[in-house]
Amino acid sequence: MIETTVYVDGMMCGMCESHVNDAVRKAFPEAKKVSSSHTKGQTVIQSEQELDEQKLRDAINATGYEVKGVKSAPYEKKGFFSFLKK
């Protein structure tokens, strides 16, 4: 799994978060999880494959918000008993 964090400028409320989430889901239907936070100014996307950064920027910028940066890193789900897996 890959976790992509997009730093988004211009989100002010929950509806803004919803607009960004919808745009990402429409551009990347294969995304497993999409969540935005206007207080943090970021959107976090979890997917099986790395996402096309330019397509991601274009999708979010088209909603009227501005992408300030994109960061991708491997993601491993951590649960309560994750310490047992070694």
N, C-alpha and C positions, 0 to 999 in steps of 0.2 A: 504494500500500500504506500501511496505517496500523499503527503499532506502539503498542500499549497496554501500559503498565507499571502493574501493580497491586501496591501495597504491602500485604503480608499478614502479620499477626501470629499467631504460634502454631505455625508450621511448625518441627519439630524434627529431621526426618530425611528420608531419601529417600522413605519411604512416605507421609509428609505431602505431599511434592511431588507424588507420584503421585495422591493423592486430589484435590488442587486441580486438577491437569491434567485428570483425568477429568471433574470437575464442569464445568470450562470447556468442554471438548470436547463434552460432552452438551448444554450450554446453547447453544453456538455451533458447530454442526457445520461451518459455513462457514469457521472459523478455519484459516489455512494452517499456522501453527506455534504451539505452546504449550510454554513451558518455565518451570519454577519453580526457585528456589534458596532452600533454607532458610537458608543462611549469609547471603545478601543480604536475605532476607525479602521477596522479590518474585517475581511471575509476569509474564512477558513474552509477549504475544500479538500475532501478526502476522496481519492480515486485509485483505481488499480494501476493505471498508467499515468505517466507524466503528461500534464496538459500543455497544449500549445499556448505559449505565453502571449503572443501577439493576438491570437483569437480571443483570449481571455480579456486582455486590455481593451480590445475593440468592443466586446460585448458589454463590459461595464461602462466604458466611456460613452457608449451610445445611449445609456440611460440618463446621462447628464452629470454623472459623478466622475471624479478624476482619480485614476490609478496612479499612486505615488511610488509603488514598488511591488515586486513579486518575489517570493522566496519559496523554494520547494525543498523538502527533506523527506527521507524515508520515515514511515509512520508504523509503529507497532502498537496495537491496541493493548492498553494496560487495564487490567481488572483487579478486583480485590485479591485474587489468588495468583497474580502474575509472578510473585516472588517464588512460587513453586516451580515455574518453568525455567530450567537452566540446562 
